Amino acid sequence: MRIQFILSEIGTGLRRNLSMTISVVLVTFVSLTFVGAAALLQGQISKMKDDWYDKVEVSVFLCPRDSPQPTCAGGEVTDDQKAAIQAELDSSDLKPYIQTVYFETKDEAYKSFKKQFSDQWWFAETTPDDMNSSYRIKLADPEKYQVVADVLTGRQGVEEVKDERRLFDSLFLVLNRATLLAAGLATVMLLAAVLLITTTIRLSAMSRRRETGIMRLVGASNLFIQLPFMLEGAIAATIGAALAVGGLWLAVEYLVTDWLAGSVAWIPYVSTADVLAIAPALVGAAILLAAVSSLVTLSRYTRV
């Protein structure tokens, strides 16, 4: 009987404030969509870092002929200089930071260069002697690039030390800023959702002050009086969260998996499984929003 009464009260409240309830659903949907998008974008960045940082190398380019660098003043790198660099790479100072070392000759560098630029008109003027021989170093921890760079930069015979990871840092910076923007918008929208849910519950409580007064007189508990209002907000917020999860799932399925992954297949993308993984958090956030809004409002507006 009590459950039937509570359900009846919930239905009455939702019908009386239908426009406000729809507004709560939409604002919750938009705000949690931004929250989910920020989480997925951060997950995308993490996937890309895990995949790309494990593949990038530190390249130690040795002096070619006619290099303007001060460390190449003696001309092309000599065998003694190569031996000194190799000894440094094998030393106890650098060994813990290095996973593998591969030496690329000028002929091998020329073959790679040919694959990329053989269709250019100026390629015919390039010879293997114009190439740099180099050490390609895979680090045990890509974050420790600077340790290797500090030891090898400025050594005689070394023209340049380049970390391929830096090629991706600008991209990750843009993506991180996009995440912060999405998180900022989500915060604003969540605040709007809290205020709107609070307003909806307040209007519902004020429109039923007579009913709540009667319930109080016949001995109904605070929880029994307040529960319908709390559930109204929770239902509206949960519907908004469900719409947010559905929207994110469709976006990932059709925009990321079907479109982006089909066009650029070498990037590890987030999937619908990632959306489902954050879905409980979004629903929980919706319920938390409703709970906070209810606690702020009901203690005042259900008094008789």
N, C-alpha and C positions, 0 to 999 in steps of 0.2 A: 504493500500500500504506500509506504513512504517512497519507495523507488518510483512508483507510478506518479506520485505527486511531484517529485523532483523533476522527472522528465517532462511533466505537464508544464511546470514553471519555466523550464529551459525553453520549451517550444514557444511559450507565451512571450518570453523575453526576446527571443530571436525575431519573432514576428513583429513585435512592437518597434524594434530598433533595426529593421531590416537593412536600411541604407547604411547605418553606422556599422552594422555587422559586415556588410560587403566591403566597406572601407577598411575595416580591420583586416579582413582576408587579403585585400589587395596590397595594403601597406606591409603586412607581414610577408607576403609573397615577394615583393620587390626587395625588402631589406634582407631577407634570408637568401635570396638569389645572389645579392652582392656578397654576402658572407660566404656562401658556397663557392662563388666564382673566385674570391680571394684565396680560399683554401685550395681549390683546384689549381689555380695559377702557381701557388707556392709549391704544390706537389709536382707540377710540370717542371718548374725550375730545378727541384731536387732530382727528378729523373734525368734531366739533361746534364746536370752536374755529375751525377754518378756515372753516367754513360760516357760523356765526353772527357771529363777530367782523367778517367782511367786510360783513355787512349792518347791523350796529348803527350808530346815529348818536349824535352829541352834540347834545342839544337845549338851546338857549339860550332860555328862556322869558322874554319881555318883560313888563314890569309891566302888569297889568290895572287896572281901577278898584278902589279900596278894598283894596289889598294892604297887609298889615301889615309888609312888609319895609322896612328902613331905606332901601334903594336905591330904593324906590317911594314915598318920602315926598311927592314932588311930584305924585302921582297917576299916571294912565295914561302909558305911555311916549310921548314926544313925537317928532316927525319929526326934530328935531335930534339927539336921543339915538340914534335908529335910524341916522342918517347916521354918527354917531361910532362906533357898533358895527360898521357895515358897513365903515367905513374901517379899523378895527382888524383885521377879518377879511381885508381886502385888503392889509394891511401886509406888509412883507418878513419880519417876525418870525414871523407865523403862516402865511403862504402856503405854505412848504415842507411844513407838516404837514396841509394841507387839500386834499382831493381835489375835493369839490363843496360848494356852499352853496345851500340852498333856503329861501326865506322863506315861511312858512305864515301866512296872514292869519287873523283871528278867524273869519271866515265859513267858511274851509276847516277850521279846527279844530273848529268847531261841526258841520260835516258828518261829520267822523270821529267826534266824540263821539256824534252821533245814531245812527250805525251800531252803536255798541257798547252804548248805554244807552237807546235809545228805548223799550224795554219796561219800564223802571223807572217807578214811580209819580211820582217826584220830577223826572222829565225835563221835564215840562211847565212847570216853574218856571224852567228854564234858558233863557237867551237868548244870542245871539252875543256880546253885550257882556260876558258873564261869562267868556268864553274868553280865553286868552293867545295873542297872536301870538307867533311864535317863529322862530328860525333853526334849520334842521336841517342839521347839518354831518356830512359823511362824511369821515373822516380817511384820509390816505394810510397811516398806521400806527395801528391802534386802540390800541396800547400807549402812544401819546403823548398820551392824553387829558388828562393833568394839565397839559401845557404850555398847551393851549387854555383849560382851566378856570382856571388861575392868572391868565391875562390878562383873561378876561371876568368872572370872579366879583367881585362888589363894585362893578361899574360902575353908574353911574346909569342907570336904565331897565331893568336886568336883574334879574328876580326870582329866578331860579334857573338854574344850569347843571347838567344831568343827563346822565350817561353811561349809555346803555342796557346797556352791557357789564356793569355792576355787577349787573344783574338775574340774570345767568348765573353770576356768580362763586361764589355760595353753592352752586349745583348742582355746579359744577366742583370746589369744595372737598370736597363729599361724595364725589364720584366718585374724586377723588385719594386720599382717605382709604380708600375701599374698595379701591383698587389697592394701597395700602400694606399693608392687612390681608391681602389675598390673597397679596402677596409675602412677608409675614411667615410666614403659614401654609405657603407653599411652601418657605421656607427650613427650617422645622422638619421638614417631611415629607421634604425632600431629605436632611437629616442622618439621619433615620430610615432612608431607603433605603440610604444609604452603609453604615450600621452593619449593616443586615440583609443586604446583599450580601456584606459582609465576613464576617459570621457564616456565611452559606451556603457561601462558598468555603472558609472554614476547616474547616467540618464535612466538606465533600467531600474536602478535601486530607487530613484526618486519617483518614478512612475508607479512603483508598487509599495510605497510607504504604508498605505492603508493595510495591504495584505500582510506585510511584515509586522505591522503593529498588532494585528489580530493574532498572528502566529506567536508573537512574544507573550501576549496575554494568556494564551492557552498553554504556555510552558515550553515552547519549542526552544531548542538550544541554539547558540550562536552559529555553530557549524551547520545545523539543519537549515537555518535561515539564509546563511551566506553561500552554501554549496551551489544552488542553482546559478547564482551570479558568477561564481568562480568557473563553473563548467561552461557557461556561455562564452566567456573570454577564452577559455582553453580550447573549446571546439573551433571557434573562429581562427585562432592563432594556429592550431594544428592543421586546419584546411589550408591556410596560407603556406605553412611549411611543406605540406604534401605537394602543393602546386609548384613551390620552389624546387623541390627534389625532381619532380616531373620535368620542369623546364630545363634544369641542368642536365638531366639524363638525355633529353632530346637533343640539346645543344652538343653534348659530347658525342652522341651516337651519330648524328648526321653532319655536324660541322667538323668535328675532329676526326672521328674514326673513318667515316665514309669519304669526306672531302679532303681534309688536310693530309691524312695518312696516305690517301691514294695519290696525292700530288707530290708530297715530300716524304718518302718512306724511310729515310735514314734517321729521323728524329724519333726518340721514344716518347710517345704521347700518353697523357692520362686516358683512362678508359671508363666505361660505365661502371666497372667494378669500384673505381675510386669514388664515383658519385654515390654508390650504395654504401660505401664505407663511411662517408660523412653524413649520410641521411639521418642516422640516429642522433647525431649531434645537432642537426638542424631542427629536428622535431623536439628534442630536449630543450633547445634554446627557445622555441616557440612556447612550450609549456612554462618555462621559467619566466618569459615575458608576461604571460597571463597571470602567473602566480604573484609576481612582484606588483603588477598593476592592481590585482585584486586586493592584496594586503594593504596597499596604500589607500585604496578607496573604501573598502567595505567597513572598516572599523568606524568610519565616520557616517557613512550614508545609510547604514542599516540600523542606526540607533533609533529608538522610539521616544 
